[in-house]
C-alpha cells in the first residue's frame, strides 16, 4: 500500500491531522527510549544514576543536533522536489544527503567519544555522577550513526508524504529496547552502561531493518552512494550548516540551562531530570506539527501555492493550542504522580512536580514557536531560523533562567524558561508575519 500524500491539493485540516498523527506516535516511541532507560535506571540504580543519564543526555543531544539540523534540510529540499514532481532531482539530492550525513555522523561520533569527560566537567557535573555520565555518553557516541541513519530514512519518507512507514522502524527499536534494557542493566549487571548498550543495539537494528524494507519495497529512490555533484553539496551546506547550527544552538542552550540546574544540587538535578523525561512527552505534538507543516508547506512552496501555505500555518497553530492546553490541565492534576514514576526521593519529587506545574502553562507558546518556524523553514530560510533560535535560547532562555533562579531560587528555573517561551513565540509570529522568508528560493531553475 502506498502511503505517500500529495499536499498540494485537498483538505489541509484533514491532511494535517492524519499526517501529523503518525509522526506524533513515532516521536512518542522514539522518546520512549530515554523514558524506558530512565525508568530502569532510576528504579534499579537510583537518583544519582538518573542524573548521570540526564546530564550526558544533553551532550548527546548537542552532538546529534547538528546532524539532525542537516536532516531538517533534507525535509525541506526533498519536499519541494516532491511538490515539483521532479524525480531526477529527488534521486540526486537524496544521494547527496546520504553521503553528507554518513561523513558527519562518523565525525560527530568520534568527537563525542574523545571529548566526553572534558565536556561533562565543563557543565559542572557532580563528581558522584561523572563516571557514569562519561560511560553513558561514550557508548552512545559510538552508536550515533545508527540513530542518524534511521532518523534520516524516516525524514525521507515524510518528505514524500508518508508518515506511517517510519512507525515500523521506530516500533522495532522500542520493542527491542524494552527487553534489552533490563537484560543489560540487571541480568548482565552493567548498570548505566547497560542502558546505553541496549539503546544503540536497538537503534542499529531499526536502521538496518528500515533500509532493507525501503529498498525492497522501492518506497524511495535510493541508489548505491556515489560522489555528489559540487552544486548539490554547496546547496546542502548552504542550507544545512545554518540548519545544523540552529539545532546545536538549541542543544547547547539546553546544556547551559542544565549548568544552572546543577548549581542547585543533586536533588534539583534528579527532579529536573525526571521532569524533562515527562516534558519530552508533553511536547511531542508540537514537534510533530513542526515536522508536518514543514513537509506540507514545502510541497506547496515548491509549486508557489502560498494561500495553502498560509492555511497550513493557521491550522497548525490552532491544532497546537488545543492539544497543549489539554496537556496543561493534565499536568497540573497529575504532576507529582508522574515524577514518582522515575524517582522516589522526596526533595527531588517536590522540585520536579513544582517545575512541571509552572512550565505547563507556557507550553502553548512554545508550540506556536515550533509551528511557525516549521513553516518558515520549509522555504529554505535556515539562517533566519538560526537567528531566531539564538535569540530564543541565548538572549532569552538561558539569561532569564539564570536571573530568575538567582531571584527566586530553584523555583525560578521554571519561571525563567516559561517567560522565555512567551517572548520567543511573539518574535516568531512577528517574523512569520512581516519577515521576507517568502522571497527565499533554494532552486534557481526548473531542472533543480
Secondary structure, DSSP 8 states (H G I E B T S, - for coil): ------TTSS-HHHHHHHHHHHHHHHHHHHHHHHHHHHHHHHHHT-HHHHHHHHHHHHHHHHHHHHHHHHHHHHHHHHHHHHHHT-HHHHHHHHHHHHHHHHHHHHHHHHHHHHTHHHHHHHTT--HHHHHHHHHHHHHHHHTHHHHHHHHHHHHHHHHTT--SHHHHHHHHHHHHHHHHHHIIIIIS--THHHHHHHHHHHHHHHHHHHHHHHHHHT-S---------HHHHHHHHHHHHHHHHHHHHHHHHHHHHHHHHHTT-HHHHHHHHHHHHHHHHHTHHHHHHHHHHHHHHHHHHHTT-HHHHHHHHHHHHHHHHHHHHHHHHHHHHHHHHHHHTT---HHHHHHHHHHHHHHGGGHHHHHHHHHHHHHHHHTT-HHHHHHHHHIIIIIIIHHHHHHHHHHHTTHHHHHHHHHHHHHHHHHHHHHHHHSSGGG--S-SSTT-
